[in-house]
Amino acid sequence: MLARRLKETLTNHPLRQQLVSHSFFDRIRTAPLSRGQVATFLGQWWHPLHYFPVFLSRLISISPRVELQTAVSKILYQELGEGDERRAHEVLYLSTMTPLGFAKAEVSGAAPFPATARLVAAYAESSADLLAGLGFMYGTEVADLAMVSGIGTAVRRVTGAAALPWVDIHVEQEPEHVARANDSLGLDLSETQEKALLASAESMWRHWIAFFDALERAAFASQAATAS
């Protein structure tokens, strides 16, 4: 009963809703966009994308039960290409974006914004504690597709690209990721432990909201100043 209630709480949490409905996503659907702006988005997204497999690996290493290790390892297996490095998410990210005119240095070589660095550091810190790590993992999986789709919308608008393999693989794999994340919540947790897991998910969502706050300021500050 606790596990089911926790899943519902996480899925319907106001912070998750705030994240997936962030005004950044409205702006990239409707505001004028340049390639330079989208390159900024891509360069910042690279940092959590690149770190996520490390986060999952660390979480597996501290998981006490085989069932949990199996659930997390399935997500990691897909993140790393299911045995084919060309399908690894960060490789697909580069192979999707560079043919569209974004330089590799823009996509994978940009310095992180402070909010981006704090986001990645929070993932690293959470992976040292099982409940914190599970909160970050589940909180990611129930918001990831909405965030990826938003970045994909920006790329399509400035390039006219119809096919974006990096977005497509998220559409293909996200149901499995969410299912395996749900498996991880099947642990026999006390109410206190569930509260700790929820608090970690809340922390993660706040970091992602700050990430998109920073992107919005960086990309649209000049437009806001002009409008005022």
Secondary structure, DSSP 8 states (H G I E B T S, - for coil): -HHHHHHHHHHT-HHHHHHHT-HHHHHHHHS---HHHHHHHHHHHHHHHHHHHHHHHHHHHH--SHHHHHHHHHHHHHHTTTT-GGGSHHHHHHHHHGGGT--HHHHH-----HHHHHHHHHHHHHTTSHHHHHHHHHHHHTTHHHHHHHHHHHHHHHH--S--HHHHHHHHHHHHHHHHHHHHTTS---HHHHHHHHHHHHHHHHHHHHHHHHHHHHHHHHHHHHH-
